């Protein structure tokens, strides 16, 4: 009831409010929801190792003094073929585009630990960026802690930006030897030239400063020797609009304003990105009350948390066919939340997998989901899950 009341109420506007609407896009399972949760400081969005955990666009709200960040956590950009394969709604194809259209800034998240996809932006991401070239975009390289050889980041930056950042051409100079000696223990150093006055003076992001800036301090603190690798910029101005023929030959996007490198799961460098986002906010009225953390209803949060666990414990494509039906949602005599939900599956074999031997799987799902819901709602939660066949 408190959540519903806060969503209905007019925002408690400060004297000089500032706001920034941020769309986080990327391939499925790049870590968009994990990053959103870290920016919020609390787990609100579902996270799973399987793709398409996020099924609809949801908004998270970060309020810091007179500034409000509205984070649009969107489904991963995917093709119609893959959407059909995972039994996804039509909204899964249109929601990311709709989020970008209404955003003030776009964060493009890339999982650098996935060597199959990290060397180029997906066709869907490039299409989305090219449709809204007037909206500022920032490249975020995620999961850099999983890279043993940090020189790979230099190559990825060049490929994913088409060699251009903030309208300036990058020139890579590297003295790295492609061997095991260039490991995570060597902090990556990047230099660029000719700083525009409007640039944010933040460490740990690609900046155009006259001296070296440490981009990632994810290595051992005991070994602080600087690498001799650098990125240097030259003046270059690429075209602002790209057609389908251009995109076909492009690996990256040459219009990124900044590049950040972080490990969202562990929160490394997330604060740096958060400070940057707060600095980009423009004067404008708040959209939410300062006590609102998400635009989702409690029931939507509950559904997402349970689906996250189902995705984790069921193999392959099986969990994508599960339908959730909430049968009871009541407040108990001691203020606890009583929830009963049915999980409907299309086949008896799926039902047996979801229940598990001796009911172990469904019990574990209920226990873990119940604990997560207690952390979100800050009250006792009694969750009961039932498994049945679709009629």
N, C-alpha and C positions, 0 to 999 in steps of 0.2 A: 504493500500500500504506500509506503514511504517513497519507493522508486517511482510509482505511477504519479504520485503527487508532485515530485520534483520535476518529472518530465512535462507535466501539465503547466507548472508554474512559469511565470515570466522569469528570465534570468536576472540574477542580482547584479546588474551592471555596475562596474566601478566608474570612476570619474572619467578616465580616458582609456576605454577598453581597446584591446588589440586582439586580432584573431588570425589564425592561419588554418586553412582546410588542406589536409595532406592525404593524397591518395597513394597507397602502397601497392605497387603492382609487381608482377614477376611471374615466372613459371611456377606451376604447382610444386609445393613442398620446398620452396626457396627459403622459407623461414619468416614469411610475412606476419603471421599471427604471433610467433615468438617475439619478433621485434616490437609489435604493437603492445604486447603484454609488458615487455621491459620498459617501454616508454611510459606506460600507465602506472607501473610500479605494483601491479597486481594481476593475477591471471584471470582474464575476462573472456578471452577468445580461445576456442578449442585448438589444441596442438596435437598432431600425430605424425608418425613417420610415413604414413600413407598419404598419397596425393588427394586433393579435393576434400580436405577436412572441413574447410570453410565453405559453406553452401550458399551464403548470401552476403551482401555487403552489410557490414555492421560498423557502427561508429563508436569510437572510444574518445574520451574527453580528458585532456590534461589541462588543469587550471593552475597557473603560477602567477601570483600577484595580479597584475592587470591584464595578463595575456592568457588566451585560451587557444589550445591546439585541438582541432577536431580531426581525429585519425580515422580514415576510411579504410578499414581492413576488408579487402575484397577477395573473392575467389581467384584462384590462379587462372591466368589467361590461357585458354585452351581452344582447340579446334572443334568444330561440330562432330567430327568422327570420334574423337576421344570423349566428348560429352555424352554421346550415345552409348559408348562402350561402358562408361561408369554410371549410366542411368541418371544423368544430371538434368536438372530442369533447364528450360530455355533461359531463365534468369542468370544462370551461371555464365552464359556467353555474353550477356549484355551488361551485367552489373559492373564489371571492371571499367568498361567504356563510360558508363554513366557516372561513375565515381570520378574519373579523370576529368570529365567535362565540367564538373562542378568544383574542381580542386584549384587551390592557389599554387600548389607545389606538388610535383610527382616524385616519389621515391621509387627507383627501379632497383629491385633486390635481385642479386645474382648469387647463387650458391657456388663458391669457388672450390668446394670440395668434390663437386661432381665433374669429373674430368670428361664426361660425355657431352655436357651442355655448357660448360663454363666459358668456352672460347668464343661464343657468339650469343647475341640476344635472340630469343625465339621470334619467329615470324609474326606471331600475334602481338608481342610486346612492341616490335618495330612499327607495325601497322597502327597501334594505339598511339604511340608517340608522334608518328607522322601526321596523324589526323588532328592533333592538338599541339602544333609546334610552338604556339604562342605561350603555352603554360610552362614555366620554368621546371626543369627536371634535374635530379641529382642521382648519381650512380652510387649504390651501396653494395660493396663486396662483403658478403656474409660468410661466416664459418672459416675465417682466415686462420683460426687457431688449429685447424685440421691440416693445414699445409705445412709439410716439413721443409720444403724448399721455397723460401720466400721470393726468390728471383722470379718465380712464376707470376707473381702479382704484377711485375713490370710489364710482362708480355700481355697479361689479361687487360691491364689498363689501356695499352695501345690498341688492342683489338676491339674492346668494347666501346671505345670512344672514337674509333676511326682515326685515332691520332690527334684529335682536337678536343680541347676542354676550354669552355668559356670563350670560344671564338679564337683561341690561340693554338697553333700547331705544336704538338709535343715531339720532342726529339729524344729518343732513348739512348743513353750512354751507359753501358753496363760493363763492369769489370768482374762480374760474377762468373765463376767457373761452374758449369752445369754438373756439379758433383755433390756428394754428401756433405762437403765442408760448408756449403751455402745452406745452412739449415735454419731452423726456427730460432736458433740462438743468436742470429745476427739481425739486429733491428734494421728495418728497411728505411733508407733515407732517400728523399726525393727533393730535388730543387727545381724551381721554375723562376721565370723572370718577369719583369714589367708588371707590377701590381696595380690594378685599377683601384681607385680610392674607395669604391663601394664594397670591396671584399671584406669578409669577416676575418679577423685576426685570430683564428682558432688553430691550435695545434692538432695533430692527428688527422688532418684532412688535407687533400691536395690543395696547396695554396701557391699563388704566384708571388713568392717572396725572393729577395736577393740572396738569402742564405738558406742552408739546408733545414728542413723541418722533419722531425721524426714522425713518420706516418703511422707506424704500428709498433707498439712496445710490447708485443705479445711474446717476445723471446725471453730467455733467462735474464734476470736483472744482474747476474754476475758477469755477463759478457756484453758490454755496451759498445764494442767497437763499431764504428760507422762503416757501412758498405760504400763502395765507390760507385754505386749505381745511381743514376739520376735521370730525371725527366726535365728537359728544358723546353720552353715555349718560344715559338716564333709567331709573329702576327699572321693570322689566317682567318678568312671569313668564308665559311661554307654557306651554301644555299639554305634557306629556311624551310623550303617545302620539298618533299621528296615523293615522287610518284611510285606506283607499283614496280616499274622497271628498275628504278634506283634501288628500292628495298631488296630486290632479288639478289643484288650483288653486294649488299652491305652486311657486315657482321655486327657492327655496333652503331651507336647513335652519336653524331658529332656535335650535338647541342647541349650536352650536360654542362651544368654550371660548376658543380663540385663533385668530388669523389671522396667517399668515406670507406674505411676498412674496419670491420668489427666482427665480434663473435656474439651474436644476439643471445644465444642460449645461456652464456655465462655473464652477459651484461657488459662485456669488455668494449669500451669506447662508445657505448650507447649514450652515456651522459654527454659526451662531446657532440654527438649528433643532436641530442635534445637541446643543448644550448644553442646550436646553430639554428634549429627550427624556431626557437623562441625569438631569436634575433631577426628572423625573416617575417615575423607577424606584422601585419599592417593595421592601422586604425580602423575599427569597425565594431559593431555591436556583437556581444556574445550570443551564441545560439542556445546554450544550456546554462542551467543553474550551476554554481561553482561546486556543489556537492555531488553532481552527477558524474559517474565514471564511465557509463556506457548508455547508448540509446536502446539497448536490448531490454526486453521485459524479463522478469525473473524466470518465466516459463521458457523463453527462448534460450536463456543461459543454461537452464537445466537440460534442455534437449541437446544443446551443443556439447555439454560435458559428458553426457551419457554416450552420445554418438562417438566422441573422441575415444572413449574406452572400448566401444564395440569395434571400431576400426583397428585399434591396437591388438585386440585378442582374436579376431577372425582372419583367416588367410585370404590372400588374393582379392578377387572381386566380390566375395561373399557378403561383406558388410554393407556394400552399396545398395543391396536390395532390401535392407531392413527398414521397416516403417515403425515409427514411434507414436504411441497413443497414450496420452496422460489420462488416467482414470480417476485419480484423486489428487487434490492439492489443498490441504487444509492446515490450519494452525492447531497444534495440540494443546492440551490443558496447561502445560508448563511453558508454552511459547515456542515449542519445537515445531519444525515444518515436517508434515507428513506427506510423502509423495509416493504414489503407486503408478508405475508406467508399464504398459505392455509393449513388447518388442515382437512385431509380426514379421515372419520370414516366409519365403515362397515354397521352400522344400523341407521335407522332414529331416534330410541329412544336414541342412543348415541349422535346424532346430537343435539337433543332437550336438553339433559343434558349439553352438552358443551356450547350451546348458553345461556341457562338459561332463566328464565322468564324475558321478556323485554330486553334480551341481557345482563343481569347483569353479568353472569359468564364469558363470553368471553371478556367483557369490562374490568373486574377486572384482568383477566389473561394478557390482552394486556397492561394495565396500570402498573402492577407490573413487568412484563418482560421488558417493556420499561425503567423503572426506573433502574432496575438491569443492563441493557445494557449500559445506560448512565454512571453508576458507573465504568463499565469495560472499555468502549471505551473512557471515558472522553470527550464526545461531546454530543450534543443534538441528540436524537433518536426519530423518528416518526415511530411507529410500528402499522401496521394494520393487523388484523387477520381475515381470512374468514373461515367459516366452510362449508364443503360440503360432500356428500356421495361419497364413492369410486365407480368409474365407473366399 
